[in-house]
Amino acid sequence: MQSAHLNALEAKHATLDRQIAAETQRPSPDQALLSSLKKRKLMVKQEITAL
């Protein structure tokens, strides 16, 4: 059984993944925003694997 915290982290990870995909589809992606989103996604992933 997954905890509510794990579910929230997985949802946040999926949201960040969608934001990254949307930004990369733009004609001129904001590289600073992409970098920030990817770092946040990595931090969430690390928190998930630490559980």
VEXBASE-217548 format. One line per field, with one value per residue: chain; residue in three letters; z, x, y negated of N, C-alpha, C in turn. Coordinates in pm, 1 decimal. Atoms other than C-alpha are relative to their C-alpha. Layout:
% residues N
fike: [A/...];
drendo: [Ala/...];
n.z: [Z/...];
n.x: [X/...];
n.y: [Y/...];
ca.z: [Z/...];
ca.x: [X/...];
ca.y: [Y/...];
c.z: [Z/...];
c.x: [X/...];
c.y: [Y/...];
END
This chain:
% residues 51
fike: [A/A/A/A/A/A/A/A/A/A/A/A/A/A/A/A/A/A/A/A/A/A/A/A/A/A/A/A/A/A/A/A/A/A/A/A/A/A/A/A/A/A/A/A/A/A/A/A/A/A/A];
drendo: [Met/Gln/Ser/Ala/His/Leu/Asn/Ala/Leu/Glu/Ala/Lys/His/Ala/Thr/Leu/Asp/Arg/Gln/Ile/Ala/Ala/Glu/Thr/Gln/Arg/Pro/Ser/Pro/Asp/Gln/Ala/Leu/Leu/Ser/Ser/Leu/Lys/Lys/Arg/Lys/Leu/Met/Val/Lys/Gln/Glu/Ile/Thr/Ala/Leu];
n.z: [0.0/9.1/-92.9/61.4/32.9/121.5/108.4/28.4/68.0/135.3/75.3/25.7/99.4/128.1/39.9/47.6/126.8/100.7/20.6/78.3/136.3/61.9/26.9/109.3/124.1/44.5/105.5/-59.7/-142.6/-98.2/-53.7/-145.2/-56.9/14.8/-97.5/-132.4/-7.5/-5.7/-133.4/-93.5/26.4/-54.3/-146.3/-34.9/27.4/-105.9/-121.6/19.0/-14.6/-137.7/-87.9];
n.x: [84.5/-79.1/39.3/48.8/-118.8/-57.2/92.5/-15.7/-128.3/11.8/82.8/-83.9/-98.0/70.9/31.6/-124.7/-30.6/87.5/-44.5/-124.0/38.0/68.6/-98.8/-87.6/77.7/12.8/-96.6/-124.7/9.7/-76.6/-98.4/-9.5/118.0/-19.6/-100.8/63.7/97.8/-71.9/-60.2/108.8/42.7/-102.7/10.6/118.0/-34.5/-89.4/80.3/79.8/-83.7/-48.4/106.9];
n.y: [118.7/121.6/104.9/123.1/80.1/-56.7/33.9/142.4/16.9/-54.5/94.0/116.8/-43.4/-8.1/137.4/59.5/-65.8/60.8/137.8/-8.0/-38.2/114.2/105.2/-41.5/4.8/139.0/35.0/48.9/-35.7/76.6/-93.5/18.9/-64.9/-144.9/-41.4/4.8/-108.8/-127.1/-12.0/-29.5/-137.3/-88.1/1.8/-78.6/-140.6/-44.2/-16.1/-122.1/-119.3/-6.9/-54.0];
ca.z: [0.0/-98.7/143.8/72.1/75.0/-193.2/-404.6/-375.7/-478.1/-777.2/-884.2/-851.7/-1054.9/-1330.5/-1334.1/-1369.6/-1649.2/-1836.3/-1784.2/-1922.2/-2225.0/-2291.4/-2267.4/-2503.8/-2762.7/-2777.5/-3079.3/-2854.4/-2518.5/-2214.5/-2121.7/-1771.8/-1702.0/-1840.1/-1620.6/-1313.6/-1389.8/-1446.9/-1118.6/-931.2/-1100.1/-1002.3/-639.0/-628.8/-785.4/-526.7/-247.9/-395.0/-412.1/-56.6/79.9];
ca.x: [0.0/138.2/140.4/-28.5/315.1/446.3/134.7/178.9/544.4/460.1/189.3/433.6/692.2/436.0/331.2/691.7/739.9/440.4/567.2/909.0/749.4/527.6/820.5/1036.3/753.2/753.4/924.6/1181.5/1202.6/1320.4/1642.9/1654.6/1300.1/1378.7/1686.0/1486.4/1207.7/1455.1/1633.7/1302.9/1201.9/1533.1/1492.1/1141.8/1271.1/1548.0/1295.0/1077.2/1365.8/1472.0/1136.5];
ca.y: [0.0/-339.5/-624.8/-956.3/-1121.0/-886.1/-941.1/-1317.4/-1292.6/-1075.6/-1321.3/-1610.3/-1416.8/-1352.1/-1717.8/-1831.1/-1577.1/-1722.1/-2078.4/-1981.6/-1813.5/-2117.0/-2356.6/-2151.8/-2155.3/-2534.9/-2695.6/-2863.3/-2679.5/-2873.6/-2694.2/-2846.6/-2726.6/-2381.2/-2357.6/-2457.9/-2210.6/-1927.6/-1999.4/-2001.3/-1674.6/-1515.6/-1625.7/-1475.9/-1151.9/-1132.0/-1180.1/-904.3/-658.2/-745.3/-626.3];
c.z: [0.0/97.5/-77.5/-43.3/-130.4/-119.9/-39.9/-74.9/-144.1/-88.5/-36.2/-108.6/-139.0/-52.7/-56.1/-135.8/-112.9/-30.2/-85.9/-146.1/-72.6/-37.4/-117.0/-134.5/-53.4/-107.5/55.2/150.5/87.5/70.6/151.8/69.7/-8.9/103.2/140.3/17.3/13.2/135.8/103.3/-16.8/58.8/152.9/46.7/-19.1/109.4/130.5/-8.1/24.8/142.3/94.0/5.7];
c.x: [88.6/-52.4/-48.0/118.3/62.4/-89.1/14.2/130.3/-6.7/-84.2/80.4/103.0/-64.7/-34.2/123.9/38.4/-84.0/41.9/126.8/-33.9/-66.0/99.7/90.0/-71.8/-16.7/104.3/134.6/-4.4/91.0/95.1/14.2/-117.4/13.8/99.0/-59.6/-98.6/68.6/65.4/-106.3/-47.5/99.6/-8.4/-119.3/29.1/91.1/-75.4/-84.8/85.5/54.5/-103.8/3.5];
c.y: [-124.6/-104.1/-121.5/-87.5/47.8/-32.8/-146.4/-25.9/49.9/-92.2/-124.6/30.7/3.4/-139.0/-69.2/58.8/-60.6/-143.6/-4.0/32.8/-117.1/-108.8/37.4/-3.9/-141.8/-29.6/-47.1/26.2/-87.2/96.7/-12.3/68.6/151.4/53.2/5.8/115.3/135.7/21.9/35.5/144.1/99.5/5.1/82.1/148.5/56.5/21.1/126.4/124.1/14.2/59.8/150.5];
END
